[in-house]
Each structure stands twice: as C-alpha cells, then as structure tokens.
Amino acid sequence: MSQSVNTQYLDAVVKYLSVLSDEQLQLTQFSGKDAYLFSCPFCTHYVHNPEAKQRKTGRLIRVQRDEWIFSCGRGFSSDCRGGSRSFYNFLLMLHPQLFQEYQISLGMLDERNHQELRRFKSRSTF
C-alpha cells in the first residue's frame, strides 16, 4: 500500500528539519498526541542564549490519522506567533519549493485533474 501524499511530505519535512537541527527527529508524545519536537525554524535565530536556542519549542502534532499542525511555544517570530498552523501552511512558510511540489501532488489526487491531463495528452502532438 502506498503512502498518502501528506505522509510522504511529512517524512520529507521531518528529514529537512533533522538536517536544520543537526539531529534526527523522533516521533514522541506531546500532550498525549504523537508529535515531532524541534527548534523552531522561524524564531530560534532571535534567541541569543545558547541554552535557549537548544529548546525544542517547535512541534508538529498529529491531530487526526493523517493530519498534522505546527505550533511554537516561543512565538518570537510572526511566522510562529498566534497559535497553530496547518501542515499545508507550515510547509508553505518553511520550504516554498517543496510546497509547490506538494500542491501538485495534492492536485493529482483530484479526478478532474486526471481527466484534464488525459484530454491534454490526447490533443498534444509530442
């Protein structure tokens, strides 16, 4: 069985955040839910204390089987202030190029897009 689009891109984001934080992110528990904890990519650079920089204030929390949200416990940046963000919005802020690929992948799940692609291929002369 293949992975869902959300799961594939969550895996990519976890690997990306692991590289940013220079440590492998592990699935853990946060407030009784599955979560990945990491240094916030949006506000950690505003912190000057080395101990505070190491705090894992960023978190991706599973809210449903295949749905995740981002939140930050520090909120020093406008990107991480004001509550939680959907995975969709978090990916847009974190890595715009990967977000564009994600949008395309999500769009390919829509049957109307498949029909349009078939029509285009039937008219093309490549």
JOPENOR-V743005 format. One line per field, one symbol per residue. phi: phi as a letter, one per 30 degrees, with the letter a starting at -180 (. if undefined). psi: psi as a letter, one per 30 degrees, with the letter a starting at -180 (. if undefined). A space follows every 10 residues. Layout:
BEGIN
phi->???
psi->???
END
This chain:
BEGIN
phi->.dddeddddd edddddddde dhaddcdbcb hibdaccadd dcbdddccde dddddccdac cdcbebbbbc bbdcidcddb cjjcbdeedd deddaedddd ddeddddddd eddddddddd ddddcd
psi->kllleeeefe eeeeeeeeee fhkkkkkakj hglklkklkk fefeffkfke eeefkifkkk kkflegkllk lkfehflffg lhalkleeee eeeeieeeee eeeeeeeffk eeeeeeeeee efflg.
END
